[in-house]
Amino acid sequence: MAVWWSVIFLCLVTLTKGTAASNPSEGEHSRTPTEEDPKDQFKEKYFEQILDHFNYNSQGNGSYLQRYLITDQYWKKGQGPIFFYTGNEGDVWDFALNSGFITELAADQGALVIFAEHRYYGKSLPFGDDSFTIENIGLLTVEQALADYAVMITKLKQELSAEKSPVIVFGGSYGGMLSVYMRTRYPNIVTGALAASAPILSTAGMGDPRQFFRDVTADFENTNPACKDLIKTAFHNLQVLAQNEEYTTIHSKFSLCQVPSSPKDIHQLNGFLRNAFTLLSMMDYPYSTSFMSDMPAFPVKVACETMLNGTDVLSALRDTVGIVYNSTTDPKLCYDIYALFLECADPTGCGHGLDSVAWDYQACTEIEMYFESNNETDMFPHMAFTENIRKQYCAKRWAVLPRPGWLKMQYWGDELSTASNIIFSNGDLDPWANGGIRKSLSESLIAINIPEGAHHLDLRPSNKADPDSVKKARQQEAEIIAQWVKAAGAQTF
């Protein structure tokens, strides 16, 4: 998911010349996490993990090495809590280095911090280079990943003599979904969960399929209504050129590496362009970042300025998506749209590399996203993504048939009223937000909405450019978590 990125849940791309583009001891509280390189805080380790938790005869009841990161720099050993990040669809370092709020909170509350890598992502490959064959990828499920985390938490607590330390799980996007599921599936192990930007409804096939791209459009319209109108006009003009088969003009206007020659190429170009606006919307942070792509501060505003200042709408559209795909003014550079954007079972994009392969499989099995653009409720060309389209793609790619409704059945969907101790945080700028929980369901199922927040901004490290709304959200989250820990009998500092 370009979430979950997905994140997101995702494209880490650079533009190249000519052809392809691809674009533990007791901690002392003497330093704050923001005063040092975040990578220096963690030790990288591997945990011998059970390969198949639910079949004693499967794969010889074997094991694999699951990567995790750990720091006890701030831990009041034996007394402080454990903060555990439920890793999502990518390299665990990417999440650790972009979730500084967790270590900041650990410094305040004397916590041990662990970031666990999700099976089949990063270096946690159960079958090494053969992990992504149809024969071997079947053990990539949400249920197996949750069991991994439950086993890891239990055994590490024993090894660290921390059996009495309560565990708070954290996650962003798909990782936030996993945090919710950990609290509901393993409440005996997990005391509470902070689920940031967790679209637990929309990824379970619930809600309006028009919602996602409608909300992407709203980000641009709220910045400047003329910006939205101009983007819509640019896509319309592209459609007219395509209908007239003016492929040479399209090639020139968009600096493509190859001249398009068919409706299939135009469909790919539309996906490539739409994906850029998705990432601009998700990453609309008040400072520059390099999380999913190198982005300037307030990238939606920058994008609108680029659109409105262009000499013609098609060139302006090209330059606007260049914010994501790292374009320059070098005339020798071109966009290889098939290399930069991979169409998959997630209509928001799967990204690149082996992580994208794993996410594509998950989007073909448990994670169901029927998001589509229609050029009426959004500014994008009509691009359908139906249950039947997904079924045909997944049967051809993975020899599997999706099981609609399974995620909702397994992990409660919107029937969460009997759960407890979960924070659902969402930013109003995030197109994933309305696919999650926006209203508190009880005194301990708490929704925190961040008016100026993009995709899980509250998990990111503190920054002087942070809006007051995210500072307030983090303070509220810290207070709630401290209450959970205190109620569980541990100490915070």
N, C-alpha and C positions, 0 to 999 in steps of 0.2 A: 504494500500500500504505500502510496507516496506519502504515508503516515509514518504509516505506522512505520509510518512510514516505516513510513513507513516506511511508517514510516516507515513510512512513509514512507519509508516506508517512502533505493532511491538514487537519483542521478548525481554522481560526482564526475563532472565532465570538463574536458578542455578541448579547445578547437585546434586542429592540427593542420599543417600545410598540405595542400593538394587534394588528398582524398578523404580518408576516414577521420571522423571526429569522435573523441570520447573524453568529449570534454568531461605473635601478639603479646604485647605487654601493656601495662597501664600507661595510657596516653597523658602527655603533659600539654597544658593549654597555653603554651607560650607563643604560638603563632596561629594565625588564622589561615584557612585554606586559600584565600585569595592572594596571599603573600608569597606563594611559591608555585612552581610549575605543577599543575595538577597531576601530571604523569609521574612525578617523583613521589607522590603520596602513596601510590599503590604498589603492592607486590603481585606479580602475575604468577598464578599457580594452576595446577591441574588436579581435578578430582576424578577418581575412578568411579564412573557412573554405570548403573545398570542399563543395559541396552534396551531390554523390553520389560517394563514393569508389570505387565499384565498377562504374560504367557511364559510359564516356567520352561517350556520346551522350545520356545522360539530362539533361533540363532544360537543354539547351544547355551542359552542363558548367559550370554557373554556380557562384555562391558566395553566402554569407550572412555576416552579422556575428555572431560568437560572443563573448559577453561573458566577461571574466575579471577577477579581482582579483589584484593583485600587490603584494608588499612586499619590498624589498631592505634593510630597516632593520637586519637582523642578518647579512646575507650577507657572508662573506669572499669577495669576488668572484674568480672564476676558480679557487677552491680548495674552497670549501664546497659541500655538496650542494644539490639542488633538492628541495623538498617540494611535491608536486603533489596537490591534492585533486580526485578524480574526481567532479565534481558530479552530484547525483542529481535526484530528481523535484521540483524547486522552484527558487525564486529563489536565486541563488548567495550573496547576502548572508545569507540565513537560515543557511546552513551555515557561512559564514565567521565569523559572530558567535556561533556556538554550538560552535565547534571550537577553542577557545583553546589546547588542549594542543599543537596543531601549531605555533603561533607561539611558545609557551613553549619547545618543543623546538628550534625554529629559533634562538632566542636562545642556547641552550646549545651548539648544534652549528654555528653560523655558516651557516645555510641561507637560500637564497632561497625564498619561499613564493608559490605560485600556487594560486588557487581557480578552477577552470574551470566554466562553466555548461553544463549538458547541453542539447543541441539540443532545440528545441520547449518549453523551460521558461524561466520568467522573461522576459528580453528577447531571448533567443537564438532568435528565430522565423524560420525559413528563408523563409517566404512572408508575413511580417507578419500582418495580421489574417485572411488566408486560409489560414493554416498548418493549420487543423484541419478543412478540407474532406476528404472521402473521396479526392478526386483528389490532394491535396497531402500527406496525413499519412503516406503510405507510406514516406517516408524517415526515419521515426522508428523506428529499430531499435538494439539493443545494439551490433551490429557497426558501424553508422555512427558511433555515439557514441564507441566505442573508437578508431576511425580518426581522428575529430576530435581526440581527446586526443593520439594518437601524432603527428599532423601538427603540432599546436600545440607540443608539447614540443620536437620536432625543430627547428622554425623559430625558436622563442624562444631555444633554446640557441645557435643560430647568431647571432641578433641580439645576444645578450648576451655573446658570446665565452665561452660556458660549455660548449663541446662536451665537455670532460672531466669535467664535474660529474655525478656519479651522481644518478639520479632515484629518490626513494622516493615511492610513491603512497599516499595515505590516502583512506579513505572510510568512511562510516557507513551501515548498512542497505543500500538498493539501491546507494548509492555505494560501500559496502564490497564488494559483489558485483563492481562494475565494477573496483575495485582488484585483486581476485583475477584477473579476466579480463585486465586489462592486463598483469599479470605473466606469465600463461600465454600470451597471444597475442603480446605484444611484449616478450619477455625481452631483446631487443637494445636496447631503449629504457629499460626499467624495471628497476632493480636489485633492488628489494624492495617489499613491500606490507604495509600495516597495514589489515586488514579488520575493522572493528568492527561487531558485531551484523549480520553478513552472512549471511542465510538462504539460502545458495547451494543447499541441498538441497531445502527445502520449496518454494521458488519455481520449482524445476525439476520439480515434480510428484512429488517423491520423499518418502517418509515417510508418516506416519499423518495423514489429514485431520482427525482428532479432536485432534491435538496442540496446536494453537494455542489454542483456547478452553479446553481442559483446563488449559493452563499459565496462562492469565489467571485461571481459577478458583482455581488453586493459590496464586496471590499473595494472594488474599483469604482463603483458608482458612488459610494459614500465618500471616497476621496475626491472625486470630481465627476459629476454626471456626464459631462462632455467626453470624459475619458472612456467611459463604458460605451457610449454611442459610437465613438470613433473606432474602437476595437471591433464592435459589431459590424460597422461599415466595412472595415478592412477584410473581415472574414467573408462578407457578402461579395466584395469585389473579387476576392480569390475564387469564390464559387463560380462567378460569372466567367472568369478567365478559364477555369477548368471545364465548364460546360461548352465553351467555344474551342476547347482543346488548344488554347494558346500556351502550350507547355514551355516554349522558349522564353516567353515573357515571365512566367512563374519562376523558371530557373534563374533568370537574371535578377528579378526583384528580391528573391529570398536567398541569393548566393548559395545555391545548392551545388553539391559536388556532381550530381548527375541530373540530366534533363528528365523530368517526369514524363511518363509516356502512357499512363493508364489511370483509371479511377482508383485503382489500388494504391498507386503512388500518392494521389491527392489525399486519400484517406489517411495514409501514413503521415503526410505533411500536416494535416489537421490535428492528428494526435500529438505530433511533435510540438506544434504551436500551443495547443491547449494545455499540454503538460507543463510548459513554462509558466503559464499563468497560475496553475495550481501551486507550484512551488513558490512563486512570488507571494501568493496569498498566505500560504502556510508559514513562510519564513519572514513575515512582516514585522521583524524585530526593530526596536528603536536604535540599534547599533549594528555595525557590520559583523557578519559571521561567515564561517566556512564549514557549517555543519553538514548540509546536504549539497550545497553548491556555494561558491563564493558570492556573497550577497552584500550590497551596500546597506547602510542604515535606511529604514523605511523604504524597502524596495518597491512597494506598491505605489508610493508617491513618486519615486524615481521613474517607474515604468510609465505612469501617467504623464509625467513631464516629457518623457521621450516620445510618447505617442503624440502629444499635443504640439510638440515642437518639430515634428518631422516634415519633410518637404512634400511627401505624398504618403497616403495611408499604408500602402503595402510596404514601402521601405521603412516606415515608422514601425510597423508590426515586426518586421525582421529585426530592427535594432532593439526593440523592446524585449523580444525573447532572447536576444543576445546578452541581456543582463544575467540570465540564467546560464546560457551556454557559453559564456566567457568569450564573446566575440571581440575583435579589434577592428581597426579600420584598414588592416592590411588586405589589399585586393586579392592576394594569393590564397587567402583563407576561404574555406567553403564549409557548408554544413552537409554532413552525411546523415540524413535523417533516419536511416535504418540502423545506424550505429549509435546515434545519440538517444533514440527513443525506441524501446522494445514494447510492442503491443503484447498484452498478456491477459490473464484472467482477472486482473485488477485494473479497472478502467481509469484509475488515477495514476497508473504506472507502477512497474515493478523494480525499476532501477537497472543496474548492470552487474555483471559478474555472477559468481556462484550464489551469492545471497539472493539475487533476483530469481534464480532458478528455484531455490527453496521457497521463496514467497509465492511464486507462480503456482507451485504445487499446493500450498496451503489455501490459496485463493480458488483452487479447483476442488477442494475437499470441504473443509469446515468453514472457512471465512467467505461469506457470500456478500458481494457488493454489486448491486445492479444499478449503479449510477449511470446516468445518461445526460447528454446535453441535447437541447431541442430548438435553440434559437428563438424561443418565445419567452420562457422564464429565465433565460440566461443569454449571454452575448456570444455563445459559441455555435459552430455549425451543428446541424442535427447529426448526432452519433449515438445510435441505440446500443444498449448492452442489456439484452434480455436473458431470462433463464435458459431459453433455447440456444442462444448464441454461446453462452457459457458452457452449456452441456456439450455442444458440438466441438468446441475448442478443446475442452478438457479430455473428451474421449479420444480425440486425435493426438493430443500432446502427451497425455499421461496414462491413457487407457483406463481412466476412472470416470465415474459419473458422480457429480456433486450430490450431496444429500441435503436438500433444502430443509431448514428448520432444525437441523441437528445442533447447531451452536446454541440456539435459543433453548432447546430442550435440555441440553447438558448443563448450561450455565445460567439458567433462570430468566434470561431475556429481560423483560420489564417487570417481572414478578419478584422484586428484590425486597419487599417490605419486611420480611422476616430476617433479613441479614442485619449486620451491625458493624460499626466501626469502619466505615469507608468514607473517604473524602473524594468527591468527584469535582475536579477543577477543570474549567474550560474558559478559553479566551474568546471574546466576541469577534475577534478578527480571524479566527480559525475556522475554515470551512468544515472541519471535522466536528466542531463543537455541538451542532444541533443533531448529530447522530449519537450523542451521549446523554447523560443525565444532567438536566439544567435546573431542576427544582429539588430541594431537599425532600427526602421521603420519610424521614423520622429524625429524632434528635441525634441519632448516631449515623445516619446516612445523609451526609451533608454535601450540598452542592455549593461550590464557590465559583462565581462568575466574575471574570476579569475583563472589564470593558475595553481596555487597551491591550489585551493579551493576544498574541499569536500562538502557534502550536507549542504547547507545554512550555511557555515562557517561564512559568513559576518554578520549573525544575532547573532552569539554567542558573549559573552563578550570578551573584549580585553584580550590578553594573550601575555606574553613576547615571546612565541614561534611562534606567528603569522608571516606568511611570508609577505614580503613587498607588494605582490600583493593584499592581503586582506586588508591591511592597506590603500593602495591606493584606493581600491574599496569603503571602508567605508567613506573615505574623500570625494570622488566624490558623494556618496549617500547623505552625510550630506549637501554638497553644493547645490545639486539639490533640496532637500527637503526644505532647507532654502529659496531658490528662490520661490518655490511654495507657501510657507507660506507668504512670503513678498508680493507676487502678490495678495494674497487673502486678504491682509490688516491687517494681524496680525504682532506681533513683535516676533523676536527671539533674544536670548541673548548669 
